[in-house]
Amino acid sequence: MAKRARQATDADLILEPPQDATLLDMLDKLLNKGVVLNGDVVLGVAGVDLVYLQLSSLLTAIDRIMPDPARKKRRRNRGPRRLRPVR
């Protein structure tokens, strides 16, 4: 029996790297999406835990987390405006 080729899903297209991807392409994609790294470090002596560190870091491009100062700020909603009297 011949195998039928299954149709690629959206997840397959996102997760499968292109065949000609370079390290720079993968790093660019990683920084555009962002990655959170979590880790635990336990220092101990003779089976006694002395120091416990829980580490977390965010790795992403700076323009993803910092607002652009040249962008026009949105007006905050201060409720309905008062009508001016008609003269």
C-alpha positions as CSV (number, residue, x, y, z in Angstrom):
1,M,0.0,0.0,0.0
2,A,1.3,3.4,-0.9
3,K,1.4,6.1,1.8
4,R,-0.8,9.1,1.3
5,A,0.8,12.5,1.8
6,R,-1.0,14.3,4.6
7,Q,-1.8,17.9,4.2
8,A,0.4,20.3,6.2
9,T,-1.4,22.0,9.1
10,D,-0.8,25.6,10.3
11,A,1.2,24.1,13.2
12,D,3.4,22.1,10.8
13,L,4.1,25.2,8.8
14,I,5.1,27.2,11.9
15,L,7.2,24.6,13.6
16,E,9.0,23.1,10.7
17,P,12.1,25.3,9.8
18,P,12.7,25.9,6.2
19,Q,15.4,23.7,4.6
20,D,17.8,26.6,3.9
21,A,17.4,28.4,7.3
22,T,20.6,29.9,8.7
23,L,21.6,30.6,12.3
24,L,20.8,34.3,11.6
25,D,17.3,33.5,10.4
26,M,16.6,31.3,13.4
27,L,17.9,34.0,15.8
28,D,15.8,36.7,14.1
29,K,12.7,34.6,14.4
30,L,13.5,33.8,18.1
31,L,14.0,37.5,18.9
32,N,10.9,38.6,17.1
33,K,8.7,36.1,19.0
34,G,10.5,36.2,22.3
35,V,11.5,33.4,24.7
36,V,11.2,33.0,28.4
37,L,13.9,30.9,30.1
38,N,13.3,29.5,33.6
39,G,15.7,27.6,35.8
40,D,16.4,26.5,39.3
41,V,19.7,26.3,41.1
42,V,20.2,24.5,44.4
43,L,23.5,24.7,46.2
44,G,24.0,22.3,49.0
45,V,26.6,20.5,51.1
46,A,26.4,16.9,52.3
47,G,22.8,16.6,51.1
48,V,21.7,19.8,52.9
49,D,20.3,22.5,50.6
50,L,21.8,25.8,51.6
51,V,20.8,28.2,48.7
52,Y,17.9,27.9,46.3
53,L,17.7,30.3,43.3
54,Q,14.8,30.5,41.0
55,L,15.9,32.2,37.8
56,S,13.8,33.6,35.0
57,S,14.8,35.7,32.0
58,L,13.1,37.1,28.9
59,L,15.0,37.1,25.6
60,T,13.4,39.3,23.0
61,A,14.0,42.2,20.7
62,I,13.9,45.6,22.5
63,D,11.3,47.1,20.1
64,R,8.9,44.4,21.3
65,I,8.8,45.5,24.9
66,M,9.7,49.2,24.8
67,P,7.2,51.6,23.3
68,D,8.2,53.8,20.4
69,P,8.5,57.4,21.7
70,A,7.7,58.8,18.2
71,R,4.3,57.1,18.2
72,K,1.4,59.2,19.0
73,K,-0.1,58.4,22.4
74,R,-3.7,57.3,22.6
75,R,-6.0,59.6,24.5
76,R,-7.2,58.0,27.7
77,N,-10.9,57.7,28.2
78,R,-12.0,60.4,30.6
79,G,-15.7,59.9,30.1
80,P,-18.1,62.0,28.0
81,R,-17.1,65.5,27.0
82,R,-19.2,68.4,28.2
83,L,-21.0,70.3,25.5
84,R,-20.1,73.9,24.8
85,P,-23.0,76.3,25.0
86,V,-24.3,77.6,21.7
87,R,-24.0,81.3,21.2
